[in-house]
Every structure is written in structure tokens, then in C-alpha cells.
């Protein structure tokens, strides 16, 4: 059964702007139903990310072999119709691996419900900020680490950090890319796997508004 839950996020940075923000998320109430839906959404994402790239050519795909190697009778040798037979060197492969794309489907409303439920469950580990790295002109990993620590997040080897922004700029990408265990994504790319892996989530104000308006 789904319910609408109000979450009041407090901004970590002190400024003259609003100090808190209330958003409404439609989530699953019962624990068993939560686990079932999140599990389904996770399986769908992992399956769609899987690609079987190993690919061997059959006798019809190998180049050449159009001409009959020798006449059918009178040579004393076994009859042969193509030099690209699987029995010949350089020929096709019998029952070899073939490229395959795995696809699984889940309803959009179910996927959205799973994402909202994870966000609600990780409410206590979520940090909201008005902006992030807006005061720098050139990319700086040192400044990015300092900014994250000011927000109250820990940067450790065993701690996964997820930063959700409304738009991923080149400056943000270059500043965050060398920080271990940190993932930077845009709000429309929010997914079940990234949310589940994250120990701490940082969301900007604009991204939070889009989440509230269910635009992704």
C-alpha cells in the first residue's frame, strides 16, 4: 500500500535563504512490500546494464568460401562445398558464443515508487545544500573536498558518497572525478543502484525541487 509522506529537510549551510524545505513523496508503507519493489527495480536495472559481448561468426558470416574447393567426384577426397565449413581451418564456429542484449521491464510508476521509498529510508543520511561549488572558477579537487566536509559529509575509503545536482557541469565533473567513492549524477539520472550503494547523499536545492515535482 502506498502513502504520501512529508519530509522536512534542513539545509546544512546557514544563510539568509530558507532554512528548511518540505517535500512530499509517495512511498510504500509496509516493509515487505518495500523490499519486494526495490528488489524488482534493482534486478531490472542490473539486467538492462548487462551485455554479453562475446560473439563468434557462423559459416554464413565468415568471409570467403563462395567457390567450391574441388569437384564433387573423381578426386578421391571427401566432398566439400565451402572452405568456410566449420570442419575447415578458418571456417565458422559451431554453437559458439553470440552477442546478446538482456532486457527487463518495470512500470514507470513502480520504479518511481521504489526510488521515493529509498530516498525516504535514507532521510537521516541526506544532506541538503543551496548550492555546491558555485564560488570557484577553475576546477579544484581540494576545494571540492573542503566543501563536502563543510556540509558535514565524511570522505572515507569505506563510505560511499552520492552527489545529486540539477545539472552536471564540466567544472563539477572535473572537481569531483578524482575523489574516491564519490558519484556525481544529475537528478534525472537518479537510480535505485546509486541510492542503495550510497552511505551519504548530498542533494542541491534545485535538484530537490525536481524530485518533489516528480520530473525525473
C-alpha positions, 0 to 999 in steps of 0.5 A: 500500500502506498502513502504520501509522506512529508519530509522536512529537510534542513539545509546544512549551510546557514544563510539568509535563504530558507532554512528548511524545505518540505517535500512530499513523496509517495512511498510504500508503507509496509516493509515487505512490500518495500523490499519486494519493489526495490528488489524488482527495480534493482534486478531490472536495472542490473539486467538492462546494464548487462551485455554479453559481448562475446560473439563468434561468426557462423559459416554464413558470416565468415568471409570467403568460401563462395567457390567450391574447393574441388569437384564433387567426384573423381578426386578421391577426397571427401566432398566439400562445398565451402572452405568456410565449413566449420570442419575447415581451418578458418571456417565458422564456429559451431554453437559458439558464443553470440552477442546478446542484449538482456532486457527487463521491464518495470512500470514507470510508476513502480520504479518511481515508487521504489526510488521515493521509498529509498530516498525516504529510508535514507532521510537521516543520511541526506544532506541538503545544500543551496548550492555546491561549488558555485564560488570557484572558477577553475576546477579544484579537487581540494576545494571540492573536498573542503566543501563536502566536509563543510556540509558535514559529509565524511570522505572515507575509503569505506563510505560511499558518497552520492552527489545529486545536482540539477545539472552536471557541469564540466567544472563539477565533473572535473572537481569531483572525478578524482575523489574516491567513492564519490558519484556525481549524477544529475537528478534525472539520472537518479537510480535505485543502484546509486541510492542503495550503494550510497552511505551519504547523499548530498542533494542541491536545492534545485535538484530537490525541487525536481524530485518533489515535482516528480520530473525525473 
